[in-house]
Amino acid sequence: MHGSRTAGGVLVVFLPHGGYFVSMNKSYFLDRNLMALSQRNLSLCSRLSKAHTTLNSYKFMESRTGEVIPAWMSAGGTAHPLHSIMDPRKEAKRLIDSIESEGFLVLLGLGGGYYAEAALERAGMVLVIEYGIDGLAELLCRRDYAPLFESPRFRLAVDVSGEDLQKRILELYQPVLYGGIRVIPLRSRTSLQPEPFAHAASAISAAIDRVSADYSVQAHFGGRWLSNIIRNIEPAGTFQRALPPVRRAAVCAAGPSLSAQVERLREKRTELFLIATDTSLPCLLSSGIEPDAVISIDCQHISYYHFMSGLPEGAFLFLDLASPPLLSSLSKRTLFFSGGHPLARYISRFYRPLPELDASGGNVAYAAISLAEQLGAREIELYGADFSYPGGISYARGAYIYPVFESRQSRYAPLEAQASAFLFRGPLEKKTRSGGNAWYYETKALTFYRERLEEKSGRIEAAIIPTGCLGAPINLAPCENRRQQSLKIFSCGKTEMDSGEFLRLYRSQIAALPEPGKNAAEYLASLKGEAQAVFATILPTAAAIKRSCAQADFRELFAQARAYCLREIDSL
């Protein structure tokens, strides 16, 4: 007797001389894999269900240990195995074990999934990047990837652009949860399509730089943010007037070029809604110019120095909810906004909706441009935004650092020596402007700020117009073909409850968070709804604690961060 029979996706083939062998048909594996993948990535599932699985991009071999080995088929018909044909699991384990322990691994290429399986044994989170939706569909027809796809610690990205990949890394990678990040290529796969994987590696590197910069700020200020925010909840719940839209705005930063631009600004003063950064406020006041609004985003108490010259009575004061509580008492026209801190977003969701400004550029000038955009400005003129130290000068005349240096100077530390020490406190790179002898110093942080502004200029509807800055040239997107801004009103929503009631509710939610296991990703996946949002609010605090307790594991870090948050709330 010979022949075959199919049941439940299992193909049983009977041999003519007795015996049989069992195989799985293509639809069984594909359906099983798509079902597992659908739990976390429905859009990719939909794309895969429409992909072609008969293009024969791969040939499938069997290793000596009985594992399925995908082999890429070149145009000439040559098969290129993606794994060891001896023992692919041992090969993968040896490679993963050879790297330093990292909590977040990015694998370039899926192949048979053996690298990803080995990585999940060590890493907290594994992200796989693959290109070619049809080729991936072929892989899913021949092997069971369901255990990978069902893991809350596994993610798969296919045919992603560099920009989308950066967003994916920014969403998934939390240094406070996972520690370091490492990129590992499946070289037998990446060598066959080097260009897209090279672009992916560049995008990942750029994303890591962004995450590192943000995490460094969290590690320094996470505790201060929480302390300030919970103390600002009560004043943020009081009445705040709505601001009508503006048409033309000017943003003043405190770069040295502002000193040379004061007269031009004075001439155009009545034409513009003038937004001063807190650092530029004393510079403007010393020149007899009063702004319409002042914005501050720094959580440090040193921000108070910017207001020592006073605040014009008619000026609006825009404060990030994480600003020092003392600042809100300086004006009767204070308006709070959310700069993106998870707790500020939680407050907007459950206590009072607050306007959210894009403060991701890391500096107050960037936030001021976001404010002008939020107010509906079609044109935003930019003053004093040097993003460098032109001629070796750090700030415009009148900035807060000069009276501070004057108060501290002595025969051994004159004002010039203090200004020089301030300038050279970190690495500098000297550059010369093209077409002239003007020069300036750049730092890594200032370059980052400028590049973030350049990126933003291509995304917003308003035209950003720099006005003869002396420092690093700013390459902004062209102003032509801008869409007309819709009318916007800067306002807050209705307060849902008393501030004390909200704090008691928030405290109870923190206390009710379940105790975590060893793995951060699995814990995060286990949280549902509001619990996940509450957990996110304590992560910046955890980052600050981890800075002083680098060896603490996830459970210790969680316990300390929760205890700190509860103490701060109880102190009120």
C-alpha positions, 0 to 999 in steps of 0.5 A, a space after each residue: 500500500 502506498 499513497 498519502 493522507 492529509 489531516 489537520 495540516 499533517 501530511 502522512 506519506 506511505 511508502 511502497 515497501 512499508 513504513 511512512 514519513 510525516 511532513 507538515 504542509 505549507 499552509 499549516 506552518 504559515 497559518 500557525 505562524 500568522 496566528 501567533 504573530 497576530 497577537 502583537 502585530 496585526 498589520 504585519 500579519 495582514 501584509 504577510 497574508 497577501 505575500 507571494 510564497 511561490 517565488 522560490 527565494 529560498 531553498 530549504 535544507 536539513 542540518 545533521 541535527 535535523 533542523 530546517 536550514 533556509 538557503 538564499 537562492 542567488 540569480 545564478 541558482 546557487 544556494 547560500 545557507 543562512 546557518 550551519 548545516 551541522 548544528 545551527 542551534 549550537 552555532 547561534 548559542 556560541 555567537 550569542 554567548 560570546 557577546 557581553 550581556 545586553 538587555 536589548 538586542 537588535 538582530 539584522 536578519 531572521 533566517 531560521 530564527 535560531 539566533 533569535 531563540 538563543 538571544 531570548 535566553 539572555 536578553 530582555 528584549 529582541 527586535 529582528 529587522 528583515 527585508 523582503 515580505 515575500 521571502 519572509 512569507 516563504 520562511 514562515 511556510 517551512 518552519 514553526 516560528 510561533 514560540 518566538 512570535 508569542 514571546 512578549 520579549 520579541 518584536 519583528 520589523 519588516 521592510 521598515 524605512 530608516 525613519 520608521 525604524 528610529 521610531 520603533 527603537 525609541 518606542 521599545 528601548 528603555 535603558 532603565 529597563 534593559 540596560 545596554 543595547 547591541 546590534 548583531 547581524 546575521 552575516 550570511 543574510 545581510 551580505 546578500 542584501 547589504 544596502 537595506 541592512 546598512 541603512 537599518 544599522 545607520 538608523 539604529 545608531 541614530 536612534 541610540 544617540 537620541 535615546 542616550 541623550 534623553 536617558 542622560 537627562 532622565 538620569 540627572 533630573 528624573 527625581 526632580 521632575 516628579 517632585 516639581 510636577 506633583 507640587 504644580 498640580 494644584 496651581 495647574 488646576 486653577 483657572 487658566 485663560 484661553 489665548 487667541 491665535 497669533 499670526 506672526 511671532 518672534 522667538 528670542 534665544 540668548 545667543 550672542 547674536 541677540 546683542 546685535 539684533 536688538 535694534 532690528 527687533 525694536 523696530 519690528 516690535 509692534 508687528 510681532 508676538 514676542 516669545 522670550 526664552 527664560 534665558 533671553 528675558 534679562 537680555 531683552 529687559 536690559 535693552 528696554 524690550 518687554 516680551 509678550 510671553 516668556 517660556 521656561 522648561 528647565 526643572 532646576 531651581 537655577 531657572 529662578 536666576 533668569 527672572 531676577 530682573 523681574 517679569 513684565 506684568 502683562 507678559 504670559 508665563 508659560 511653564 512646563 509642568 515640571 518647572 520649579 513650583 516657585 516660578 508659577 508664583 511670579 505671575 498672575 498670567 501663568 499657563 502650564 503645558 505638558 512637555 511630554 513627561 509620562 506623569 504630565 500626560 497621565 495628569 492630562 488624561 485623568 486630572 486636567 487636559 493640558 496643552 502638550 508642546 513638543 520639547 523633544 529638541 532638548 532646549 528652550 528655544 525649540 520649545 518656544 518655536 513649538 509654542 509659537 506653532 501651537 498659537 497658530 503663527 504662520 511665520 516665526 522669526 528667530 533671534 539669538 539662536 546661534 547653537 554655538 559660541 560665536 567668537 568664543 562668547 557663550 551668551 548675549 549681554 544681560 544674561 544671568 551668568 554675568 551677574 553671577 560671575 560678577 558676584 563671585 569674582 576675586 583677584 584669583 578668579 576675575 570675571 573673564 577667567 570664570 567666563 572662560 572656564 564656563 566656555 571650556 567646561 567640555 570638549 569644543 570644536 572650532 569652526 569657521 563660517 564659509 565666506 568670511 573670517 567669522 568663527 565659532 565653537 561647537 559642542 556635541 549638545 549644541 549641534 544636537 539642538 541645531 539638528 533637531 530644529 532643522 528636522 522640525 522645520 520640515 514638519 511644521 506648517 509655520 515658516 521659521 525665519 532665522 535673522 542673521 545669527 553669528 554662529 553655526 549656520 542653520 539649514 531650515 526647510 524652504 518656506 515656499 508652499 507652506 499650508 495655511 495654519 488653521 486657527 488655534 486657541 491655547 487652552 486647558 480642559 476642565 479640571 476633573 477633581 480636586 488636586 488632593 483627590 487626584 494625588 490620593 488616587 495616583 498614590 493608590 495606583 502606584 501602591 497597587 502596581 503588582 510586584 515584578 518578576 526578574 524580566 522587565 519586558 514580561 512585566 511590562 507586557 503583563 500590565 494592562 490599561 491604566 496600570 501600564 500608564 502609571 508604571 510609565 510615570 515612575 520610569 524617569 525616577 527609576 532612571 535617576 535612582 539607577 544612576 547612583 545604584 548601577 548594579 541594582 536589578 529590575 526588582 530592586 530598582 522598581 522597589 526603590 522608585 516606587 518608594 521614592 514616589 510614595 514618599 514624595 506624595 506623602 510629603 505633601 
